[in-house]
Amino acid sequence: QPWLVIDYLSAEGRTKSFHLSKSTCPRTGHISTYFYPGFEEGTGGIIYSDLLQLGHSTESAISESIEFNQVFVFSYPHSPLKELELCLTANQSLTIAGDDATPNGLKTLRAGFCRLTEFDKLLQSFDFLFVRGEDSFVRAQLAGKPFVWNIYPTEDAAHAEKLLAFFGLYKQGLNPKAADALLSLWWIWNNLDDANTNRPIDLMHAPASLAEAWDAVQAASRELRVHALRWKSRLLNGPELVSEILTWASIQSPTSHK
């Protein structure tokens, strides 16, 4: 049978270029097809066939409040959690999920690990999400909530390029001021100024501290909420990874061996 190789999720340009590319083993003649998950047409998409129907917010129902009152954090240990706590107003609360690697001493609520179905419900109950890695990153998008992506750091700082590639897609439709505020928060949360990475031109005049970036994001609250719902709709109308794989498999024929 033909082999399907599923590569890693990314918004980088090569994702679309390499999706469904093939290679042939010179010894056996066996053909492998490379599947690249992604966020656009022309990629393998993301998994959302298992998304629970939890009810959908509408743009008209979004509050005019300038604050994200309920904030959820699932981050890597290097993220500036204590600084974030100092940025919160009296009306805002922070709930942190994680293990023993999550810094202690924060005057916040704690949430333990849970099943994916429960995790989706958990994300739905918050106004703003800080998420890490890839799985929670995707589920935050499917929750239709404004979020910050805590990307896994690499020694060569390649994670900065990967983060910027995704943000380049995600910001489409946002006004420049709101986009710059959110990107600044992403950049600072990931400590990218300390990763031998030059700030993008978009951030040259953007907030330079976590407190300033958080305040700027609050000011763009309604627009970011509306944008998150529109992005979710875009994903749900795009390719779905499981369906794409099943469709691919249904039209394959065995590969001959030499």
C-alpha contacts under 8 A as a table, 3 or more apart, distances in Angstrom:
res1	aa1	res2	aa2	distance
1	Q	253	S	7.07
1	Q	254	P	4.53
1	Q	255	T	5.83
2	P	30	H	6.91
2	P	31	I	5.77
2	P	32	S	6.08
2	P	33	T	7.66
2	P	252	Q	7.24
2	P	253	S	7.29
2	P	254	P	5.96
2	P	255	T	5.76
3	W	31	I	6.56
3	W	32	S	4.67
3	W	33	T	6.26
4	L	32	S	5.81
4	L	33	T	5.04
4	L	34	Y	6.07
4	L	35	F	6.88
5	V	32	S	6.80
5	V	33	T	6.05
5	V	34	Y	4.82
5	V	35	F	5.92
6	I	34	Y	6.00
6	I	35	F	4.70
6	I	36	Y	6.08
6	I	37	P	7.56
7	D	34	Y	6.90
7	D	35	F	6.06
7	D	36	Y	5.28
7	D	37	P	7.10
8	Y	36	Y	6.55
8	Y	37	P	6.66
9	L	36	Y	6.58
9	L	37	P	4.90
9	L	38	G	5.67
9	L	134	E	7.72
10	S	15	T	6.54
10	S	36	Y	7.95
10	S	37	P	6.94
10	S	38	G	5.67
10	S	39	F	7.90
10	S	162	K	6.79
10	S	166	F	7.23
11	A	15	T	6.56
11	A	38	G	5.88
11	A	39	F	6.51
11	A	162	K	7.00
11	A	165	A	5.54
11	A	166	F	4.93
11	A	169	L	7.60
12	E	15	T	5.75
12	E	162	K	6.34
12	E	165	A	5.32
12	E	166	F	7.10
13	G	16	K	6.05
13	G	17	S	6.75
13	G	165	A	7.92
14	R	17	S	4.74
14	R	18	F	5.77
15	T	18	F	5.48
15	T	19	H	5.93
15	T	36	Y	5.83
15	T	37	P	7.58
15	T	38	G	6.93
15	T	43	T	6.69
16	K	19	H	5.29
16	K	36	Y	7.49
16	K	38	G	7.98
16	K	42	G	5.62
16	K	43	T	5.38
18	F	21	S	5.30
18	F	34	Y	7.23
18	F	35	F	7.94
18	F	36	Y	7.20
19	H	34	Y	6.02
19	H	35	F	5.23
19	H	36	Y	5.03
19	H	42	G	7.29
19	H	43	T	5.85
19	H	44	G	7.13
20	L	33	T	5.65
20	L	34	Y	5.09
20	L	35	F	5.42
20	L	36	Y	7.48
21	S	33	T	5.75
21	S	34	Y	5.45
21	S	35	F	7.70
22	K	31	I	6.66
22	K	32	S	5.51
22	K	33	T	4.47
22	K	34	Y	6.19
23	S	31	I	5.71
23	S	32	S	5.35
23	S	33	T	6.70
24	T	29	G	5.63
24	T	30	H	5.53
24	T	31	I	4.50
24	T	32	S	6.38
25	C	28	T	5.61
25	C	29	G	4.99
25	C	30	H	5.22
25	C	31	I	6.47
26	P	29	G	5.60
26	P	30	H	7.90
27	R	258	K	7.48
28	T	257	H	5.18
28	T	258	K	5.31
29	G	255	T	7.43
29	G	256	S	6.69
29	G	257	H	5.51
29	G	258	K	5.99
30	H	255	T	5.82
30	H	256	S	6.87
30	H	257	H	6.41
31	I	255	T	6.55
35	F	43	T	7.72
35	F	44	G	6.12
36	Y	43	T	5.87
36	Y	44	G	5.29
36	Y	45	G	7.78
37	P	43	T	5.78
37	P	44	G	4.27
37	P	45	G	4.83
37	P	46	I	5.86
37	P	241	L	6.77
38	G	43	T	5.24
38	G	44	G	5.85
38	G	45	G	4.62
38	G	46	I	6.17
39	F	43	T	7.04
39	F	45	G	5.52
39	F	46	I	6.81
39	F	235	L	6.77
39	F	238	G	7.55
39	F	239	P	7.94
40	E	43	T	5.92
40	E	45	G	6.65
40	E	235	L	7.92
40	E	238	G	6.61
40	E	239	P	7.35
41	E	44	G	7.95
41	E	45	G	7.41
41	E	238	G	6.28
41	E	239	P	6.37
43	T	239	P	7.33
44	G	239	P	6.29
44	G	240	E	6.94
44	G	241	L	5.34
44	G	244	E	6.31
44	G	245	I	7.82
45	G	238	G	6.82
45	G	239	P	4.48
45	G	240	E	4.92
45	G	241	L	4.91
45	G	244	E	7.77
46	I	138	V	7.77
46	I	239	P	6.93
46	I	240	E	5.24
46	I	241	L	4.87
47	I	50	D	7.32
47	I	240	E	5.49
47	I	241	L	5.01
47	I	242	V	6.25
48	Y	51	L	5.16
48	Y	142	L	7.72
48	Y	236	L	7.35
48	Y	240	E	6.27
48	Y	241	L	7.74
49	S	240	E	6.99
49	S	242	V	7.21
51	L	120	D	7.96
51	L	142	L	7.91
52	L	117	T	7.28
52	L	120	D	7.67
53	Q	56	H	7.89
54	L	121	K	7.30
57	S	61	A	6.78
57	S	62	I	7.70
57	S	229	L	7.61
58	T	61	A	5.37
58	T	62	I	6.90
58	T	229	L	7.66
59	E	62	I	5.50
59	E	226	V	5.65
59	E	229	L	7.48
62	I	222	R	6.93
62	I	225	R	7.25
62	I	226	V	7.48
63	S	222	R	7.03
64	E	221	S	7.94
64	E	222	R	6.08
65	S	68	F	7.81
65	S	221	S	7.31
65	S	222	R	7.33
66	I	218	Q	5.40
66	I	219	A	5.65
66	I	220	A	7.24
66	I	221	S	5.39
66	I	222	R	7.09
67	E	92	Q	7.79
67	E	218	Q	5.29
67	E	219	A	7.68
67	E	221	S	6.53
68	F	71	V	6.71
68	F	92	Q	7.00
68	F	127	D	5.32
68	F	128	F	6.02
68	F	218	Q	6.75
68	F	221	S	7.09
69	N	91	N	6.10
69	N	92	Q	4.25
69	N	93	S	6.23
69	N	127	D	6.45
70	Q	92	Q	5.97
70	Q	93	S	5.37
70	Q	94	L	6.48
70	Q	95	T	7.83
70	Q	125	S	7.96
70	Q	126	F	5.04
70	Q	127	D	5.18
70	Q	128	F	6.64
71	V	92	Q	7.30
71	V	93	S	6.07
71	V	94	L	4.91
71	V	95	T	6.25
71	V	126	F	5.89
71	V	127	D	5.99
71	V	128	F	4.97
71	V	129	L	5.99
71	V	130	F	7.82
72	F	94	L	5.93
72	F	95	T	4.92
72	F	96	I	6.02
72	F	97	A	7.72
72	F	123	L	7.58
72	F	126	F	6.37
72	F	127	D	7.94
72	F	128	F	6.34
72	F	129	L	4.87
72	F	130	F	5.99
73	V	94	L	7.27
73	V	95	T	6.15
73	V	96	I	4.75
73	V	97	A	6.20
73	V	129	L	6.09
73	V	130	F	4.55
73	V	131	V	6.14
74	F	96	I	6.04
74	F	97	A	5.09
74	F	98	G	6.16
74	F	130	F	5.88
74	F	131	V	4.85
74	F	132	R	6.06
75	S	79	S	6.47
75	S	97	A	7.93
75	S	98	G	7.50
75	S	102	T	7.70
75	S	130	F	6.79
75	S	131	V	5.83
75	S	132	R	5.21
75	S	150	N	6.18
76	Y	79	S	5.86
76	Y	101	A	7.89
76	Y	102	T	7.22
76	Y	132	R	6.80
76	Y	150	N	7.07
76	Y	152	Y	7.87
77	P	101	A	5.97
77	P	102	T	5.49
77	P	103	P	6.61
78	H	190	N	7.97
79	S	150	N	7.77
79	S	189	W	5.81
79	S	190	N	6.37
79	S	191	N	7.35
80	P	83	E	5.40
80	P	84	L	6.39
80	P	189	W	6.36
81	L	84	L	5.08
81	L	85	E	6.33
81	L	103	P	7.74
82	K	85	E	5.12
82	K	86	L	6.53
82	K	106	L	6.61
83	E	86	L	5.23
83	E	87	C	6.62
83	E	210	L	7.28
83	E	211	A	7.82
84	L	87	C	5.11
84	L	88	L	6.82
84	L	210	L	7.16
84	L	211	A	7.42
85	E	88	L	5.55
85	E	94	L	7.29
85	E	106	L	7.43
85	E	107	K	7.94
87	C	210	L	7.98
87	C	211	A	5.61
87	C	214	W	7.27
88	L	91	N	7.82
88	L	92	Q	5.69
88	L	93	S	7.31
89	T	92	Q	5.34
90	A	93	S	7.96
93	S	108	T	7.06
93	S	109	L	7.88
94	L	108	T	5.43
94	L	109	L	6.28
95	T	108	T	5.90
95	T	109	L	4.59
95	T	110	R	5.49
95	T	111	A	6.60
96	I	108	T	7.10
96	I	109	L	6.28
96	I	110	R	5.01
96	I	111	A	5.85
97	A	110	R	5.96
97	A	111	A	4.57
97	A	112	G	5.56
97	A	113	F	6.81
98	G	101	A	7.34
98	G	102	T	5.94
98	G	111	A	7.21
98	G	112	G	6.23
98	G	113	F	6.63
99	D	102	T	5.79
99	D	112	G	7.52
99	D	113	F	7.93
100	D	103	P	7.56
103	P	106	L	7.53
114	C	118	E	6.15
114	C	119	F	6.11
115	R	118	E	5.26
115	R	119	F	6.04
116	L	119	F	4.76
116	L	120	D	6.26
117	T	120	D	5.41
117	T	121	K	6.70
118	E	121	K	5.13
118	E	122	L	6.10
119	F	122	L	4.86
119	F	123	L	6.22
120	D	123	L	5.28
120	D	124	Q	6.37
120	D	139	R	6.79
120	D	143	A	6.96
121	K	124	Q	5.12
121	K	125	S	6.69
122	L	125	S	5.46
122	L	126	F	7.37
123	L	126	F	5.73
123	L	129	L	7.40
123	L	140	A	6.79
123	L	143	A	6.45
124	Q	127	D	7.95
124	Q	143	A	5.84
124	Q	145	K	7.70
126	F	129	L	7.04
126	F	145	K	7.96
127	D	145	K	6.57
127	D	146	P	7.34
128	F	145	K	6.15
128	F	146	P	5.34
128	F	147	F	5.68
129	L	140	A	7.00
129	L	145	K	6.92
129	L	146	P	6.38
129	L	147	F	4.46
129	L	148	V	6.32
130	F	147	F	5.52
130	F	148	V	4.73
130	F	149	W	6.22
130	F	150	N	7.01
131	V	136	S	5.79
131	V	137	F	5.62
131	V	140	A	7.20
131	V	147	F	7.17
131	V	148	V	6.28
131	V	149	W	5.37
131	V	150	N	5.81
132	R	135	D	7.91
132	R	136	S	6.11
132	R	137	F	5.91
132	R	149	W	5.73
132	R	150	N	4.37
132	R	151	I	5.77
132	R	152	Y	7.26
133	G	136	S	6.56
133	G	137	F	6.21
133	G	149	W	7.71
133	G	150	N	6.55
133	G	151	I	5.41
133	G	152	Y	5.68
134	E	137	F	4.86
134	E	138	V	6.18
134	E	151	I	7.80
135	D	138	V	5.37
135	D	139	R	6.33
136	S	139	R	4.94
136	S	140	A	5.96
137	F	140	A	5.34
137	F	141	Q	6.67
137	F	149	W	6.30
138	V	141	Q	5.23
138	V	142	L	6.40
139	R	142	L	4.92
139	R	143	A	6.08
140	A	143	A	4.99
140	A	144	G	6.76
140	A	145	K	6.42
140	A	147	F	6.89
141	Q	144	G	5.37
141	Q	145	K	6.50
141	Q	146	P	7.90
141	Q	147	F	7.75
141	Q	228	A	7.15
141	Q	231	W	7.41
141	Q	232	K	5.96
142	L	145	K	7.89
142	L	232	K	5.40
142	L	235	L	7.70
143	A	232	K	7.32
144	G	225	R	7.79
144	G	228	A	4.91
144	G	229	L	4.64
144	G	230	R	7.82
144	G	231	W	7.27
144	G	232	K	5.29
145	K	225	R	6.26
145	K	228	A	5.27
145	K	229	L	6.90
146	P	224	L	5.89
146	P	225	R	5.80
146	P	227	H	7.88
146	P	228	A	5.46
148	V	182	L	7.77
148	V	185	L	7.29
148	V	186	W	5.55
148	V	189	W	7.92
149	W	186	W	6.43
150	N	186	W	7.42
150	N	189	W	6.95
150	N	190	N	5.90
151	I	159	H	6.78
151	I	163	L	7.06
151	I	190	N	7.01
152	Y	159	H	6.92
153	P	157	A	6.82
153	P	158	A	7.98
153	P	159	H	5.77
154	T	157	A	5.26
154	T	158	A	6.19
154	T	159	H	5.95
155	E	158	A	7.71
157	A	160	A	5.78
157	A	161	E	7.67
157	A	195	A	6.20
157	A	196	N	7.28
157	A	197	T	7.02
158	A	161	E	5.42
158	A	162	K	6.56
159	H	162	K	4.96
159	H	163	L	6.05
160	A	163	L	5.08
160	A	164	L	6.15
160	A	192	L	7.10
160	A	197	T	7.35
161	E	164	L	5.18
161	E	165	A	6.09
162	K	165	A	5.14
162	K	166	F	6.47
163	L	166	F	5.36
163	L	167	F	6.22
164	L	167	F	4.97
164	L	168	G	5.98
165	A	168	G	5.20
165	A	169	L	6.89
166	F	169	L	5.34
166	F	170	Y	6.19
167	F	170	Y	4.77
167	F	171	K	5.81
167	F	183	L	7.45
168	G	171	K	5.72
168	G	172	Q	7.06
169	L	172	Q	5.79
170	Y	231	W	7.28
171	K	174	L	5.42
171	K	179	A	5.91
173	G	227	H	7.43
174	L	178	A	6.35
174	L	179	A	5.78
174	L	223	E	7.56
174	L	224	L	7.78
174	L	227	H	6.95
175	N	178	A	5.58
175	N	179	A	6.17
176	P	179	A	5.03
176	P	180	D	5.94
177	K	180	D	5.23
177	K	181	A	6.21
178	A	181	A	5.14
178	A	182	L	6.27
178	A	216	A	7.66
178	A	217	V	6.92
178	A	220	A	5.65
178	A	223	E	7.60
178	A	224	L	7.39
179	A	182	L	5.27
179	A	183	L	6.06
180	D	183	L	5.12
180	D	184	S	5.94
180	D	202	D	6.40
180	D	203	L	6.40
180	D	206	A	6.07
181	A	184	S	5.20
181	A	185	L	6.42
181	A	206	A	6.51
181	A	207	P	6.85
181	A	213	A	5.75
181	A	214	W	7.87
181	A	216	A	5.50
181	A	217	V	5.56
182	L	185	L	5.14
182	L	186	W	6.31
182	L	213	A	7.29
182	L	216	A	7.92
182	L	217	V	5.98
183	L	186	W	4.96
183	L	187	W	6.03
183	L	203	L	7.68
184	S	187	W	5.03
184	S	188	I	6.15
184	S	203	L	6.45
184	S	206	A	6.37
184	S	207	P	6.29
184	S	208	A	7.21
184	S	213	A	6.04
185	L	188	I	5.27
185	L	189	W	5.92
185	L	210	L	6.47
185	L	213	A	5.25
185	L	214	W	6.59
185	L	217	V	7.89
186	W	189	W	5.20
186	W	190	N	6.26
187	W	190	N	5.40
187	W	191	N	6.41
187	W	192	L	5.61
187	W	193	D	7.48
188	I	191	N	5.03
188	I	192	L	6.32
188	I	193	D	7.14
188	I	208	A	7.76
188	I	209	S	7.13
188	I	210	L	6.28
189	W	192	L	7.89
189	W	210	L	7.46
191	N	194	D	5.63
191	N	195	A	6.83
192	L	195	A	4.86
192	L	196	N	7.42
192	L	197	T	6.27
193	D	196	N	6.72
193	D	197	T	6.22
193	D	198	N	7.21
193	D	199	R	7.12
194	D	197	T	7.29
199	R	203	L	6.19
199	R	204	M	6.91
200	P	203	L	5.48
200	P	204	M	6.94
201	I	204	M	5.35
202	D	205	H	7.27
202	D	206	A	7.26
203	L	206	A	4.65
203	L	207	P	7.63
206	A	213	A	7.85
207	P	210	L	7.75
207	P	212	E	5.35
207	P	213	A	5.07
207	P	216	A	7.64
208	A	212	E	6.82
208	A	213	A	6.99
209	S	212	E	5.28
209	S	213	A	6.12
210	L	213	A	5.09
210	L	214	W	5.97
211	A	214	W	5.17
211	A	215	D	6.20
212	E	215	D	5.17
212	E	216	A	6.21
213	A	216	A	5.06
213	A	217	V	6.20
214	W	217	V	5.10
214	W	218	Q	6.29
215	D	218	Q	5.08
215	D	219	A	6.39
216	A	219	A	5.11
216	A	220	A	6.57
217	V	220	A	5.13
217	V	221	S	6.20
218	Q	221	S	4.92
220	A	223	E	5.55
220	A	224	L	6.09
221	S	224	L	5.28
221	S	225	R	6.22
222	R	225	R	5.12
222	R	226	V	6.23
223	E	226	V	5.17
223	E	227	H	5.99
224	L	227	H	4.98
224	L	228	A	6.07
225	R	228	A	5.21
225	R	229	L	6.57
226	V	229	L	5.32
226	V	230	R	6.39
227	H	230	R	5.04
227	H	231	W	6.07
228	A	231	W	5.09
228	A	232	K	6.18
229	L	232	K	5.08
229	L	233	S	6.28
230	R	233	S	5.06
230	R	234	R	6.21
231	W	234	R	4.96
231	W	235	L	6.31
232	K	235	L	5.14
232	K	236	L	6.24
233	S	236	L	5.10
233	S	237	N	6.22
234	R	237	N	5.23
234	R	238	G	6.28
235	L	238	G	5.00
235	L	239	P	7.58
236	L	239	P	7.73
236	L	240	E	7.77
239	P	243	S	7.85
239	P	244	E	6.85
240	E	243	S	5.54
240	E	244	E	6.05
241	L	244	E	5.09
241	L	245	I	6.18
242	V	245	I	5.21
242	V	246	L	6.25
243	S	246	L	5.13
243	S	247	T	6.08
244	E	247	T	5.14
244	E	248	W	6.12
245	I	248	W	5.04
245	I	249	A	6.10
246	L	249	A	5.05
246	L	250	S	6.15
247	T	250	S	5.23
247	T	251	I	6.88
248	W	251	I	5.78
248	W	252	Q	6.75
249	A	252	Q	5.41
